[in-house]
Amino acid sequence: MEFNIPKHFNPEPFPYHHELELEITAVTNLGLGIGKVNDWVVMVPFVIPGERIKARIFRNHKNYSEADLVEILQPSPDRIDPNCSYFGTCGGCQYQHVSYSAQLKIKQSHVAETLKKIGSIETEVALPLHSDHPFYYRSKITPHHDKPRKGELGPIGFLKFSQRNRLVDIEQCLIATEAINEQLTVERASRKELARNTKKKKGATILLRHAMEGVVTDHKKVITEQVGERIFQFKAGEFFQNNPFVLPIMVDYVIGQAKSDGHPFLIDAYCGSGLFSICGAEHFEQCMGIEISESAIQWARANANINKLNNCTFQVGDAKGIFEVVTFPSNQCVLIIDPPRKGCDKDFLDQVSQFRPSKIVYVSCDPATQARDLKILLEMGYKLGNVQPVDLFPQTRHIENVATLSLA
């Protein structure tokens, strides 16, 4: 077979499009399968641990190679047919070829391996919390389109698998709610018509957010979400967890961990619009949420009023002085941490070391940065208790993780 070898292709240790058989032993945090030739790692997408496959090399790096899947020689009993016709082309999902029960085990293993590799932490990790909705669960999606050409729009959808700037045209997304998919059909037609009848020449991102008001497309519109018995309002374009089926399960677990020792005071760091402090308010004498974003604090205060809570206060604070506004005695405090993907700032962890709350519940959307931070907290004298993953994003590689710590 003839093919053009990429200009900067490195031919070591394998020539371009070299085919080889591999035993898949594990899956990375990106959802890529790992096989080895001697001690050389080859990464392949859309495979399952235990499978024997044929793969085709397309890139050699300094210490590993990347390959395309050519054939499944010995399939895993966990392999299933993907529900979505875009799977393997669209980059949004990594695990639709894996039974859902096996997806949960893969994610459980990923958390355990990440804690060990990055944090030097060996501990029992629970099977992820989940719901009965592994499809049609996302309450927010943001498909894109490039600028029109000669009055016609190209693909409206998501990035192609392993591509940075090529889009896959998506008519329906099986992990978005059915209401969002109905509106997606409308939006696609509207955008194509607009491109034909105006001189609009820019690409765009389309917001589709399913809330109590229905499916909203205006970033600035105020929308309403319900979590358990609590009501939250915020602008549609702002951050709020977008799996309404699993979010209440996660919140119940986090609050359950936080209240279990009977401490009267809760500090909710990186509190956003007040999710954990408002949902946990009935279990504590006083709750204080702290957040660097002033607009988020304004929404948190408004949400406390909506829910008629008089024991929740919210303060703007940055990492360097986050506990300066706290008047609670530290030995009676529980601290909930829910930082962005980059994890906790060093200044914040220094403040935790000085304040020393009796208990910490650390919620993370990236087990790698969480493992790094947990190692630091353990060195401060904290003891790691329960480690509970949460599957907010079935069919994808993403996983939340909740770790509970107490002073040893």
RODO-2510 file (C-alpha; in nm, 4 decimals, decimal comma):
residues 408
     n   res          X          Y          Z
     1     m     0,0000     0,0000     0,0000
     2     e     0,1332     0,3445    -0,0918
     3     f     0,1063     0,6360     0,1466
     4     n     0,2691     0,9708     0,2087
     5     i     0,4989     0,9714     0,5092
     6     p     0,4530     1,2920     0,7152
     7     k     0,7409     1,5347     0,6669
     8     h     0,8602     1,5327     1,0293
     9     f     0,7909     1,1682     1,1041
    10     n     1,0474     1,0076     1,3372
    11     p     1,1142     0,6523     1,2061
    12     e     1,2431     0,5140     1,5378
    13     p     1,1595     0,2633     1,6721
    14     f     0,8908     0,1833     1,4110
    15     p     0,8496     0,2846     1,0450
    16     y     0,5378     0,4750     0,9417
    17     h     0,2257     0,2543     0,9274
    18     h     0,4124    -0,0421     1,0695
    19     e     0,1559    -0,2953     1,1933
    20     l     0,2017    -0,4960     1,5112
    21     e     0,0031    -0,7093     1,7518
    22     l    -0,0417    -0,5891     2,1092
    23     e    -0,1864    -0,7117     2,4372
    24     i    -0,3681    -0,4188     2,6021
    25     t    -0,2794    -0,4056     2,9706
    26     a    -0,4300    -0,0756     3,0896
    27     v    -0,6034     0,2468     2,9875
    28     t    -0,4603     0,5957     3,0439
    29     n    -0,6450     0,8939     3,1899
    30     l    -0,7066     1,0058     2,8292
    31     g    -0,8868     0,6808     2,7509
    32     l    -0,6023     0,5388     2,5410
    33     g    -0,5094     0,1728     2,5712
    34     i    -0,1536     0,0762     2,6619
    35     g     0,0350    -0,2097     2,4986
    36     k     0,4069    -0,2857     2,5019
    37     v     0,6631    -0,4188     2,2585
    38     n     0,9436    -0,5306     2,4888
    39     d     0,9526    -0,2254     2,7193
    40     w     0,8339     0,0244     2,4564
    41     v     0,4825     0,1658     2,5174
    42     v     0,2342     0,1919     2,2307
    43     m    -0,0916     0,3814     2,2871
    44     v    -0,4070     0,2881     2,0940
    45     p    -0,7611     0,4318     2,1189
    46     f    -1,0918     0,2450     2,1526
    47     v    -0,9525    -0,0692     2,3149
    48     i    -1,0118    -0,2458     2,6471
    49     p    -0,7638    -0,4006     2,8933
    50     g    -0,7215    -0,7721     2,8217
    51     e    -0,7784    -0,7438     2,4472
    52     r    -0,5332    -0,8546     2,1825
    53     i    -0,5318    -0,6218     1,8849
    54     k    -0,3578    -0,5252     1,5640
    55     a    -0,2425    -0,1634     1,5523
    56     r    -0,0788     0,0653     1,2940
    57     i     0,1922     0,3141     1,3993
    58     f     0,1452     0,6775     1,2977
    59     r     0,3736     0,8648     1,5390
    60     n     0,6862     0,7873     1,7451
    61     h     0,7620     1,0057     2,0450
    62     k     1,0727     1,0152     2,2642
    63     n     0,9498     0,7369     2,4927
    64     y     0,6314     0,5959     2,3378
    65     s     0,4442     0,5537     2,0102
    66     e     0,0888     0,6224     1,8968
    67     a    -0,1054     0,3852     1,6740
    68     d    -0,4478     0,3455     1,5148
    69     l    -0,6636     0,0431     1,5889
    70     v    -0,6737    -0,1881     1,2853
    71     e    -0,8403    -0,5037     1,4159
    72     i    -0,9611    -0,6653     1,7377
    73     l    -0,8015    -1,0099     1,7423
    74     q    -0,9306    -1,1210     2,0825
    75     p    -1,2137    -0,8993     2,2112
    76     s    -1,2871    -0,8351     2,5759
    77     p    -1,6185    -0,9722     2,7097
    78     d    -1,6840    -0,6095     2,8096
    79     r    -1,6798    -0,4898     2,4459
    80     i    -2,0168    -0,3718     2,3120
    81     d    -2,1395    -0,1995     1,9973
    82     p    -2,1410     0,1808     2,0418
    83     n    -2,4862     0,3415     2,0422
    84     c    -2,3634     0,6518     1,8604
    85     s    -2,2809     0,6518     1,4889
    86     y    -2,0267     0,9328     1,5467
    87     f    -1,8244     0,7352     1,7995
    88     g    -1,4624     0,7037     1,6926
    89     t    -1,4874     1,0145     1,4758
    90     c    -1,6209     1,2692     1,7245
    91     g    -1,3748     1,3375     2,0052
    92     g    -1,6378     1,3789     2,2772
    93     c    -1,6624     1,0182     2,4021
    94     q    -1,3914     0,7608     2,4663
    95     y    -1,5765     0,4603     2,6152
    96     q    -1,8941     0,3866     2,4188
    97     h    -1,7412     0,0548     2,3107
    98     v    -1,7172    -0,0534     2,6773
    99     s    -2,0060    -0,1897     2,8870
   100     y    -2,1090     0,0614     3,1510
   101     s    -2,0176    -0,1654     3,4424
   102     a    -1,6678    -0,2008     3,2957
   103     q    -1,6416     0,1759     3,2442
   104     l    -1,6924     0,2206     3,6174
   105     k    -1,4185    -0,0299     3,6977
   106     i    -1,1786     0,1402     3,4550
   107     k    -1,2390     0,4739     3,6252
   108     q    -1,2025     0,3197     3,9707
   109     s    -0,8677     0,1741     3,8633
   110     h    -0,7603     0,5051     3,7081
   111     v    -0,8157     0,6921     4,0355
   112     a    -0,6249     0,4295     4,2361
   113     e    -0,3324     0,4278     3,9927
   114     t    -0,3186     0,8094     3,9788
   115     l    -0,3096     0,8399     4,3582
   116     k    -0,0279     0,5861     4,3708
   117     k     0,1778     0,7264     4,0827
   118     i     0,1502     1,0996     4,1599
   119     g     0,0736     1,1083     4,5313
   120     s     0,2553     0,7905     4,6443
   121     i    -0,0779     0,6987     4,8055
   122     e    -0,1913     0,3378     4,8180
   123     t    -0,5492     0,3163     4,9409
   124     e    -0,8812     0,1483     4,8713
   125     v    -1,0903     0,3295     4,6096
   126     a    -1,4660     0,2727     4,5908
   127     l    -1,6579     0,1971     4,2713
   128     p    -1,7797     0,5297     4,1247
   129     l    -2,1177     0,6669     4,2263
   130     h    -2,3456     0,6825     3,9213
   131     s    -2,7054     0,7030     3,8037
   132     d    -2,9295     0,4973     3,5777
   133     h    -2,8773     0,7483     3,2936
   134     p    -2,5518     0,6652     3,1108
   135     f    -2,6968     0,8393     2,8028
   136     y    -2,9082     1,1535     2,7528
   137     y    -2,7755     1,3080     3,0748
   138     r    -2,5801     1,6238     2,9850
   139     s    -2,7750     1,9417     3,0549
   140     k    -2,5275     2,1593     2,8649
   141     i    -2,3432     2,1241     2,5348
   142     t    -2,1549     2,3797     2,3260
   143     p    -2,1281     2,2757     1,9573
   144     h    -1,9212     2,4948     1,7269
   145     h    -1,9134     2,6016     1,3649
   146     d    -1,6517     2,7764     1,1536
   147     k    -1,7199     3,0893     0,9500
   148     p    -1,9491     3,0445     0,6464
   149     r    -1,8015     3,0033     0,3011
   150     k    -1,9987     3,1442     0,0107
   151     g    -2,3051     3,1678     0,2332
   152     e    -2,2916     2,8074     0,3482
   153     l    -2,2005     2,6731     0,6887
   154     g    -1,9806     2,3689     0,7172
   155     p    -2,0002     2,1206     1,0065
   156     i    -2,1834     2,2184     1,3235
   157     g    -2,0583     1,9993     1,6047
   158     f    -1,7491     1,9027     1,8024
   159     l    -1,3795     1,8513     1,7389
   160     k    -1,2844     1,5426     1,5459
   161     f    -1,1040     1,2759     1,7457
   162     s    -0,7308     1,3600     1,7826
   163     q    -0,7760     1,6864     1,5842
   164     r    -0,7373     2,0430     1,7101
   165     n    -0,9308     2,2348     1,4465
   166     r    -1,1454     1,9951     1,2396
   167     l    -1,5117     1,9621     1,3295
   168     v    -1,7478     1,6668     1,3010
   169     d    -2,1011     1,7527     1,1908
   170     i    -2,3304     1,6372     1,4734
   171     e    -2,7049     1,6190     1,4221
   172     q    -2,7775     1,4503     1,7569
   173     c    -2,5616     1,3956     2,0663
   174     l    -2,6545     1,0825     2,2615
   175     i    -2,5099     1,2046     2,5901
   176     a    -2,7088     1,5316     2,5816
   177     t    -3,0656     1,5446     2,7133
   178     e    -3,3436     1,4753     2,4666
   179     a    -3,4688     1,8333     2,5055
   180     i    -3,1261     1,9643     2,4038
   181     n    -3,1246     1,7383     2,0984
   182     e    -3,4624     1,8739     1,9913
   183     q    -3,3305     2,2293     2,0211
   184     l    -3,0070     2,1347     1,8446
   185     t    -3,2105     2,0494     1,5338
   186     v    -3,3722     2,3940     1,5491
   187     e    -3,0433     2,5744     1,6068
   188     r    -2,8682     2,3952     1,3222
   189     a    -3,1402     2,4962     1,0765
   190     s    -3,1451     2,8529     1,2081
   191     r    -2,7686     2,8964     1,1808
   192     k    -2,7580     2,7604     0,8256
   193     e    -3,0424     2,9912     0,7206
   194     l    -2,8720     3,2900     0,8848
   195     a    -2,5485     3,2159     0,6977
   196     r    -2,7345     3,2152     0,3632
   197     n    -2,9187     3,5406     0,4251
   198     t    -2,6644     3,7631     0,6024
   199     k    -2,3048     3,8686     0,5569
   200     k    -2,2056     3,7093     0,8861
   201     k    -1,8492     3,5839     0,8449
   202     k    -1,7528     3,4576     1,1887
   203     g    -1,7482     3,1156     1,3458
   204     a    -1,9328     3,0683     1,6713
   205     t    -2,0018     2,8474     1,9703
   206     i    -2,3653     2,7606     2,0356
   207     l    -2,4844     2,7318     2,3950
   208     l    -2,7568     2,4758     2,4636
   209     r    -2,8394     2,4575     2,8359
   210     h    -3,1315     2,2582     2,9725
   211     a    -3,2706     2,4101     3,2924
   212     m    -3,6077     2,4458     3,4633
   213     e    -3,6916     2,7169     3,2091
   214     g    -3,6372     2,4756     2,9201
   215     v    -3,3414     2,4813     2,6772
   216     v    -3,1696     2,8207     2,6882
   217     t    -2,9265     2,9567     2,4259
   218     d    -2,8604     3,3046     2,5689
   219     h    -2,5441     3,3090     2,7838
   220     k    -2,6742     3,5995     2,9924
   221     k    -3,0202     3,4622     3,0685
   222     v    -3,0790     3,3775     3,4348
   223     i    -3,1725     3,0107     3,4700
   224     t    -3,2814     2,7845     3,7553
   225     e    -3,1509     2,4438     3,8638
   226     q    -3,2796     2,2236     4,1452
   227     v    -3,0467     2,0009     4,3471
   228     g    -3,2404     1,7944     4,5960
   229     e    -3,4697     2,0424     4,7700
   230     r    -3,2470     2,3435     4,7006
   231     i    -3,2908     2,5960     4,4204
   232     f    -2,9999     2,7668     4,2426
   233     q    -3,0022     3,0539     3,9971
   234     f    -2,7164     3,1786     3,7791
   235     k    -2,6508     3,2934     3,4232
   236     a    -2,6754     3,0220     3,1592
   237     g    -2,3195     3,0718     3,0389
   238     e    -2,1665     3,0321     3,3860
   239     f    -2,0295     2,7136     3,5401
   240     f    -2,2624     2,4671     3,7106
   241     q    -2,2283     2,0887     3,7034
   242     n    -2,4240     1,9581     3,4050
   243     n    -2,5369     1,6095     3,5022
   244     p    -2,8631     1,6669     3,6948
   245     f    -2,9021     1,2922     3,7559
   246     v    -2,5696     1,2347     3,9339
   247     l    -2,5133     1,5787     4,0883
   248     p    -2,7620     1,5244     4,3762
   249     i    -2,5989     1,1869     4,4474
   250     m    -2,2550     1,3504     4,4655
   251     v    -2,3775     1,6381     4,6817
   252     d    -2,5466     1,3982     4,9249
   253     y    -2,2231     1,2026     4,9537
   254     v    -2,0052     1,5134     5,0085
   255     i    -2,2403     1,6534     5,2721
   256     g    -2,2635     1,3117     5,4355
   257     q    -1,8838     1,3020     5,4688
   258     a    -1,8720     1,6600     5,5948
   259     k    -2,1360     1,6187     5,8669
   260     s    -2,0355     1,2713     5,9903
   261     d    -1,8287     1,3890     6,2899
   262     g    -2,0843     1,6430     6,4080
   263     h    -1,8671     1,9530     6,3669
   264     p    -2,0862     2,2662     6,3832
   265     f    -1,9087     2,4829     6,1246
   266     l    -1,8616     2,4396     5,7493
   267     i    -1,6220     2,6339     5,5269
   268     d    -1,6933     2,5969     5,1555
   269     a    -1,3792     2,7021     4,9648
   270     y    -1,3930     2,7691     4,5905
   271     c    -1,7668     2,7812     4,6614
   272     g    -1,8920     2,9135     4,3260
   273     s    -2,2633     2,9880     4,3498
   274     g    -2,2854     2,8135     4,6878
   275     l    -2,3675     2,4537     4,5957
   276     f    -2,2220     2,2649     4,8940
   277     s    -2,2783     2,5249     5,1648
   278     i    -2,6417     2,5782     5,0664
   279     c    -2,7137     2,2064     5,0296
   280     g    -2,5439     2,1344     5,3634
   281     a    -2,6787     2,4296     5,5598
   282     e    -2,9356     2,2304     5,7583
   283     h    -2,6614     2,0125     5,9088
   284     f    -2,4403     2,2938     6,0434
   285     e    -2,4807     2,5880     6,2793
   286     q    -2,2973     2,8181     6,0396
   287     c    -2,1690     2,7849     5,6826
   288     m    -1,9278     3,0215     5,5133
   289     g    -1,8522     3,0137     5,1422
   290     i    -1,5347     3,1761     5,0086
   291     e    -1,4644     3,2411     4,6416
   292     i    -1,2339     3,4686     4,4423
   293     s    -1,5083     3,5586     4,1903
   294     e    -1,7207     3,8485     4,3102
   295     s    -2,0036     3,7674     4,0676
   296     a    -2,0168     3,4072     4,1943
   297     i    -2,0405     3,5350     4,5527
   298     q    -2,3303     3,7603     4,4537
   299     w    -2,5136     3,4561     4,3116
   300     a    -2,4310     3,2513     4,6214
   301     r    -2,5838     3,5186     4,8448
   302     a    -2,8889     3,5378     4,6216
   303     n    -2,9271     3,1593     4,6296
   304     a    -2,9094     3,1567     5,0093
   305     n    -3,1944     3,4097     5,0100
   306     i    -3,3955     3,2072     4,7573
   307     n    -3,3664     2,9043     4,9868
   308     k    -3,4466     3,1172     5,2959
   309     l    -3,1244     3,0298     5,4753
   310     n    -2,9985     3,2573     5,7510
   311     n    -2,6933     3,0547     5,8546
   312     c    -2,4969     3,0925     5,5293
   313     t    -2,2570     3,3779     5,4615
   314     f    -2,0380     3,4310     5,1566
   315     q    -1,7165     3,6276     5,1236
   316     v    -1,4849     3,7229     4,8401
   317     g    -1,1351     3,6012     4,9239
   318     d    -0,8207     3,4975     4,7415
   319     a    -0,5873     3,2112     4,8221
   320     k    -0,3387     3,4238     5,0152
   321     g    -0,5898     3,5348     5,2769
   322     i    -0,8771     3,2944     5,2410
   323     f    -0,9162     3,2221     5,6123
   324     e    -0,8714     3,5803     5,7344
   325     v    -1,2491     3,6301     5,7284
   326     v    -1,3193     3,3051     5,9178
   327     t    -1,4093     3,3395     6,2858
   328     f    -1,4929     2,9719     6,3482
   329     p    -1,2568     2,7705     6,5718
   330     s    -1,0550     2,5477     6,3399
   331     n    -1,0944     2,2350     6,5557
   332     q    -1,4726     2,2549     6,5036
   333     c    -1,4583     2,3167     6,1297
   334     v    -1,5076     2,1052     5,8212
   335     l    -1,3489     2,2404     5,5037
   336     i    -1,4921     2,1465     5,1631
   337     i    -1,2516     2,2129     4,8760
   338     d    -1,3752     2,2096     4,5146
   339     p    -1,1007     2,3785     4,3089
   340     p    -1,0716     2,4146     3,9299
   341     r    -0,8880     2,1526     3,7234
   342     k    -0,5461     2,2931     3,8130
   343     g    -0,6055     2,2019     4,1781
   344     c    -0,5236     2,4106     4,4849
   345     d    -0,2820     2,7026     4,4755
   346     k     0,0272     2,6715     4,6954
   347     d    -0,0820     2,9839     4,8854
   348     f    -0,4154     2,8200     4,9620
   349     l    -0,2525     2,5018     5,0914
   350     d    -0,0187     2,7121     5,3079
   351     q    -0,3270     2,8763     5,4581
   352     v    -0,4843     2,5362     5,5235
   353     s    -0,1649     2,4304     5,7018
   354     q    -0,1856     2,7332     5,9308
   355     f    -0,5616     2,7156     5,9940
   356     r    -0,5747     2,3338     6,0291
   357     p    -0,9468     2,2523     6,0012
   358     s    -1,0432     1,9305     6,1777
   359     k    -1,1718     1,7673     5,8586
   360     i    -1,1341     1,8221     5,4841
   361     v    -1,3551     1,6918     5,2028
   362     y    -1,1701     1,7451     4,8747
   363     v    -1,3798     1,7340     4,5549
   364     s    -1,1807     1,7232     4,2316
   365     c    -1,2434     1,7079     3,8577
   366     d    -0,8822     1,5979     3,8002
   367     p    -0,7486     1,3090     4,0117
   368     a    -0,3917     1,3955     3,9022
   369     t    -0,3835     1,7438     4,0568
   370     q    -0,5842     1,6122     4,3506
   371     a    -0,3231     1,3402     4,4123
   372     r    -0,0501     1,6072     4,4126
   373     d    -0,2433     1,8141     4,6691
   374     l    -0,3374     1,5145     4,8839
   375     k     0,0300     1,4256     4,9184
   376     i     0,0925     1,7738     5,0596
   377     l    -0,2051     1,7510     5,2976
   378     l    -0,0862     1,4135     5,4260
   379     e     0,2550     1,5652     5,4937
   380     m     0,0761     1,8288     5,7054
   381     g    -0,0504     1,5553     5,9354
   382     y    -0,3875     1,4716     5,7809
   383     k    -0,5024     1,1107     5,7461
   384     l    -0,6781     0,9915     5,4319
   385     g    -1,0140     0,8223     5,4824
   386     n    -1,2717     0,7420     5,2151
   387     v    -1,1897     0,7862     4,8464
   388     q    -1,5052     0,7971     4,6348
   389     p    -1,5074     0,8586     4,2572
   390     v    -1,8238     0,9956     4,0960
   391     d    -1,9167     0,9290     3,7329
   392     l    -2,0623     1,2609     3,6240
   393     f    -1,9718     1,1958     3,2592
   394     p    -2,0518     0,8401     3,1434
   395     q    -1,9054     0,7300     2,8067
   396     t    -1,6153     0,9739     2,8535
   397     r    -1,2773     0,9547     3,0252
   398     h    -1,3708     1,2251     3,2779
   399     i    -1,4135     1,1406     3,6458
   400     e    -1,4762     1,3396     3,9641
   401     n    -1,3171     1,2182     4,2852
   402     v    -1,3995     1,2919     4,6497
   403     a    -1,1359     1,2344     4,9185
   404     t    -1,2032     1,2731     5,2911
   405     l    -0,9231     1,3673     5,5304
   406     s    -0,9065     1,4234     5,9054
   407     l    -0,6313     1,5257     6,1433
   408     a    -0,4406     1,2167     6,2520
***
